[in-house]
Amino acid sequence: RVSFEVGIYQLGAKSIYLTPKEIQIGRGETVYDTAKVLSRYLDAIVMRTFSHDTVTEFASHASIPVINGLSDLHHPCQALGDLMTIIEQKGHLNGIRLAYVGDGNNVANSLIEAASIMGMKLSLACPKGYD
């Protein structure tokens, strides 16, 4: 959350944080209604949620950009940060071979997608105990 808020501030915008209790999705308000209402007030939404289906449903009903800040299946902003770090250190992504050791989770899923898109070679090691 901090990285998003700092980045938003550095770009000259203001952020607001809505707790799960304040959103009310699943407790009286539908994803559809919440997406429509928040689209009227905000310029973009960074959504961190346990369910990737909630992110995709929300995005399908919102009229503003919806950024997946983290879900159970994907963590694309972390993958982008990882790629940016590689570029800062190596100057490029061409021909990079990346090894990932850890939980075969949302971060691993997003790295698989990012490496594929960028033409990188990615090796995963997700041993027992990292889940």
N, C-alpha and C positions, 0 to 999 in steps of 0.2 A: 504494500500500500504506500509506503513512504516514497519509493522510487517514482510511482505514478504522480503523487502529489508534488514532489520536487520538480519533476519534468514539466508538469502542467504550469507550475509557478514560473519556471524558467522561460516558458513560452509566452508568458504574460497573461495567462488565464487564471481563473479561480476554480478551485474544486470544492465539492461538498461530499461528505461521506454519509451514506445512508446505511444504518445497521440492518441486519436481517429483520429485527423487530419493527423497524420503521418502514420497510418495504411491503410487508404483509402478503407477499406471494404465497399462495397455499393456505392462507388464513383469512380468507374473505375477499381477496383481490386476485384476479386471474393474471397470468403473464401477459395476455393480450391487453387488458386494461392498463396495467402498469406501464407497458411499453408505449402505449399511445399517450398516456398522460405525461410521462417523463420526457417523451419526445417534444412535447409542447414547451417544456421549461428549459431543456438542456441542449447544448450543441453536440455533445457526444457522451457516451457512457463506457466506463471501464467496469466490466462485470467479473467478479470473482464469486464462483458458486460451486457447490459440490456436484451439480449435474450439468454435463455438457448439453444435454437436451434442453435445459432451461436457457442456456446461452443461445442456442440456435433458434429456439422458438421466440425468444425475446427479440433477436435480431430480425426475424421474419416479420415482426409486427411493428418494429420501430422505424421511424422515418429519419433517424440520425445514425451516425456510425456507432456500432457496438463493438468494443474491443474486448476480446477474451483475455482477461487478466489472470485467469486460472480456472480450470475446471477439473473434474475427475479424470477426463480423458486427454486433455491437452493443456500445455502451458507455453503458448507461442511466444509470448514476450520474453520468457526466460531463454528460449532458443535463439531469438533475435539478439538478446544480450550476449549469449555465448558466441554467436557469429561475429558480432561487433568486436568482442575481445580478441578473437582470432585475427580479424582484419587489423586491429591496432597493433598486434604483436608481429604478424607475418606480412601485413600489407596487402593481402589478397586471400581468396578462398580457392583459387585454381589448384587442383591437384592435392589439396589438403586431405590427409587421412586422419580421422578423428576417432579416438577410442573413448567409450563411455562405460564406466563401471559404477553400478549402483542399482537402485530400484528400477524395475521395468515399469515405470509409471507414466504420468502425464508429461514429464520433462523428456523422458526417453521417446515417447510418441512424437512429440513436437520436433525433437532433434532428427528423428528418422525422416519426417516430412521435409524439414529445412535442408538436410544434407542431400536429399533426393532432388529438390528444386535447384540447389546450388551446384549440383554435380560433384559433390564431395563423396569420399568413401568413408563410411561409418561402420565401426565394429562395436557391438554391444556385448557387455558381460553383466548379467543380472543374476548373481549367485543367490542361493537360498539364504535367507536372513536379511536380505535387502528389500523385502516386500512389505 
